[in-house]
């Protein structure tokens, strides 16, 4: 066993997916925050096609990244609960 790690490939894979899902959630929610900021700024400064397009692009990008990240995050948590023999969450 390596220091700070594990030799089990399932646990390593699960941790890698957990890290990617966390990064995806941060990126997706960040896109939503920037889209909200752009929208409010455009509202007060005067709307243009560029700001509207940027807002829509950020919302679409955030949605496309965030949805799988949330699903994979829940899947990793469910796999750990199953492995520990804990009851299902539903």
Secondary structure, DSSP 4 states (H G I P E B T S, - for coil): --TTS-S-HHHHHHHHHHHHHHHHHHHHHHHHHHHHHHHHHHHHH---HHHHHHHHHHHHHHHHHHHHHHHHHHHHHHHHHHHHTPPP--
